[in-house]
Amino acid sequence: MSGFSIRFGEEKDLKALTNIYNYYVEHTTITFDIEIYTVERRKQWFEKYDKNGPYKLLVAENGGRVLGYATSSKLREKDAYMTSVETTIYVDKDARENGIGTRLYERLFEELKNEDVNMMYAAVTQPNQISENIHKKFGFKEVGYFSEVGRKFGKYWDVKWFERKL
């Protein structure tokens, strides 16, 4: 799928972004959220992002259809962490394996070069070889392993942490 564009997320995207995310909430351990989101509740999440600053939301779209998104978010609440971000990608289940995640990360990392960001982090629930592969492709290195850190679908899950200097 080569005919998609990438832009900053807008409020009009909230329904599509919520639907994409809710699929992963309901069917996977990629996110440790357990309850699906309403568009209204997801609006609080959306309001954290801005074109200016380190916390960004980028959207891939084709013909007005949102195909996926990538974010850079606050890593931790304490001020000393302000130059570090957590990055993530979510692609619509029907649009996967079309290079969307790769293009989203390329653009996100390019945008972050203009911000006061030093380190990027990613948490990957195990197993998830696809997510590990894309992070390694972009130079992320494994730096930690949390055993049984989250419980979902009646089972405990491990998480690998990756980091990359911007």
C-alpha positions in Angstrom: 0.0 0.0 0.0 2.1 2.9 -1.3 -0.6 5.5 -1.7 -0.9 6.7 1.9 0.2 9.9 3.5 1.4 10.8 7.0 0.2 13.9 8.9 -0.3 15.1 12.4 -3.4 13.6 14.1 -6.5 15.8 14.3 -9.6 15.6 16.5 -11.6 14.4 13.5 -9.4 11.2 13.6 -10.6 10.2 17.1 -13.2 7.7 16.1 -10.8 5.8 13.8 -8.0 6.0 16.3 -10.2 4.6 19.0 -11.4 1.8 16.8 -7.9 0.8 15.8 -6.8 0.8 19.4 -9.8 -1.0 20.7 -9.1 -3.9 18.4 -5.7 -4.4 20.2 -7.3 -3.9 23.6 -9.9 -6.6 23.0 -7.9 -9.2 21.0 -4.2 -8.8 21.9 -1.7 -8.3 24.7 0.1 -5.6 22.7 -1.5 -3.1 25.1 -2.2 -3.8 28.8 -5.4 -1.8 28.7 -8.3 -4.2 29.5 -11.4 -2.0 29.0 -12.2 -0.6 25.5 -12.3 3.2 25.1 -15.1 5.4 24.1 -14.3 8.3 21.8 -15.0 10.7 24.6 -12.5 8.9 27.0 -9.9 8.7 24.2 -10.2 12.5 23.8 -8.3 12.9 27.0 -5.5 10.8 25.6 -5.5 12.8 22.3 -5.2 16.2 24.2 -1.6 15.2 25.3 -0.3 15.5 21.8 0.9 18.6 19.9 2.7 19.5 16.7 5.2 21.5 18.8 6.9 19.6 21.6 8.1 16.1 22.2 4.7 14.4 22.5 3.5 13.8 18.9 0.7 11.9 17.2 1.2 11.1 13.6 -1.5 9.4 11.4 -1.2 7.4 8.2 -4.2 7.8 5.9 -5.3 6.8 2.4 -8.3 8.5 0.9 -9.6 9.8 4.2 -9.3 6.3 5.9 -7.0 6.2 8.9 -4.6 3.2 8.5 -2.6 3.6 11.7 -0.8 6.0 14.0 2.5 6.5 15.9 3.1 8.4 19.1 5.8 9.7 21.3 4.6 10.1 24.8 5.8 11.0 28.3 8.0 8.2 29.7 7.5 9.1 33.4 6.0 11.9 35.4 9.1 13.3 37.0 10.6 16.4 35.3 14.1 14.9 34.8 12.6 12.4 32.3 11.3 15.2 30.0 14.0 14.5 27.4 13.0 10.9 27.1 9.9 9.6 25.3 8.1 6.3 24.9 7.2 5.5 21.2 4.5 3.2 19.9 2.8 2.3 16.6 -0.7 0.9 16.0 -1.8 -0.1 12.6 -5.4 -1.0 11.6 -5.7 -4.8 11.6 -6.7 -4.8 7.9 -3.8 -2.6 6.8 -0.8 -4.4 8.5 2.3 -5.5 6.6 2.1 -2.6 4.1 5.1 -0.6 5.4 2.8 1.7 7.4 4.5 1.2 10.7 7.9 1.8 9.1 6.9 5.0 7.4 5.2 6.3 10.6 8.3 5.7 12.7 10.5 7.3 10.0 8.4 10.5 10.1 8.0 10.4 13.9 11.8 10.2 14.4 12.4 13.0 11.9 9.9 15.2 13.7 11.5 14.5 17.0 14.9 15.7 15.8 13.5 19.2 16.2 12.6 18.7 19.8 14.5 18.4 23.1 14.5 14.6 23.0 17.6 12.6 23.9 16.3 9.0 24.3 13.4 7.0 23.0 12.0 3.9 24.6 9.6 1.1 23.6 7.9 -1.6 25.7 7.1 -4.8 23.9 4.9 -7.5 25.4 6.3 -11.0 24.9 6.1 -12.6 22.5 5.8 -10.0 19.7 8.5 -10.6 17.0 6.9 -8.1 14.6 7.3 -5.3 17.1 10.8 -6.4 18.1 11.8 -6.5 14.5 10.7 -3.0 13.7 12.3 -1.5 16.7 15.6 -3.3 16.0 15.3 -2.1 12.3 15.4 1.4 13.7 18.4 0.8 16.0 16.6 0.2 19.3 18.5 -2.1 21.6 17.1 -4.4 24.3 17.8 -2.9 27.7 15.5 -4.7 30.1 13.1 -7.5 30.7 10.2 -7.4 33.2 8.8 -10.8 34.1 5.1 -11.3 34.5 4.6 -7.5 34.8 1.1 -7.4 33.4 -2.0 -9.7 33.6 -4.5 -9.9 30.8 -6.8 -12.7 29.5 -6.1 -14.6 32.8 -2.4 -14.9 32.1 0.8 -13.0 33.2 2.9 -11.4 30.4 6.5 -10.4 30.2 7.7 -7.1 28.7 11.0 -6.3 26.9 12.2 -2.7 27.0 14.1 -1.2 24.1 15.9 2.1 23.9 17.5 4.3 21.2 19.3 7.6 21.3 17.7 10.1 19.0 
